[in-house]
């Protein structure tokens, strides 16, 4: 995997609802209520399989916000969701994430 996968593009201002990690299956799901991006205005999730690490601090150093500022990947397979609160949610996996529309 190189760069930011398509499933993680266009997430600026996406509103994060929850982070779920199933320890046994190594499956992580980030659920969003939508984003200004025309393709993402309805609820969606980002699903990760084969997860080796999840960190989800909620310290809010820049103030309270549940929106994504950007997604970074300095190391292949390690994705940092930089939140507008200043927190960074990090997911590491050896598989491509998948974006899914939610009902």
ChimeraX attribute file (.defattr): number of C-alpha atoms within 10 A of each C-alpha:
attribute: neighborCount
match mode: 1-to-1
recipient: residues
	/A:1	11
	/A:2	9
	/A:3	13
	/A:4	18
	/A:5	14
	/A:6	11
	/A:7	15
	/A:8	18
	/A:9	13
	/A:10	17
	/A:11	20
	/A:12	19
	/A:13	18
	/A:14	24
	/A:15	20
	/A:16	20
	/A:17	14
	/A:18	12
	/A:19	16
	/A:20	12
	/A:21	16
	/A:22	11
	/A:23	11
	/A:24	6
	/A:25	10
	/A:26	15
	/A:27	16
	/A:28	24
	/A:29	19
	/A:30	18
	/A:31	22
	/A:32	25
	/A:33	16
	/A:34	23
	/A:35	21
	/A:36	14
	/A:37	14
	/A:38	9
	/A:39	10
	/A:40	17
	/A:41	14
	/A:42	15
	/A:43	18
	/A:44	20
	/A:45	21
	/A:46	17
	/A:47	17
	/A:48	21
	/A:49	19
	/A:50	15
	/A:51	20
	/A:52	15
	/A:53	14
	/A:54	19
	/A:55	12
	/A:56	13
	/A:57	11
	/A:58	15
	/A:59	12
	/A:60	15
	/A:61	10
	/A:62	11
	/A:63	11
	/A:64	14
	/A:65	17
	/A:66	19
	/A:67	21
	/A:68	24
	/A:69	20
	/A:70	18
	/A:71	19
	/A:72	17
	/A:73	16
	/A:74	11
	/A:75	12
	/A:76	13
	/A:77	20
	/A:78	20
	/A:79	23
	/A:80	20
	/A:81	22
	/A:82	18
	/A:83	25
	/A:84	20
	/A:85	18
	/A:86	19
	/A:87	23
	/A:88	23
	/A:89	19
	/A:90	18
	/A:91	21
	/A:92	21
	/A:93	20
	/A:94	14
	/A:95	12
	/A:96	17
	/A:97	22
	/A:98	15
	/A:99	19
	/A:100	13
	/A:101	15
	/A:102	12
	/A:103	6
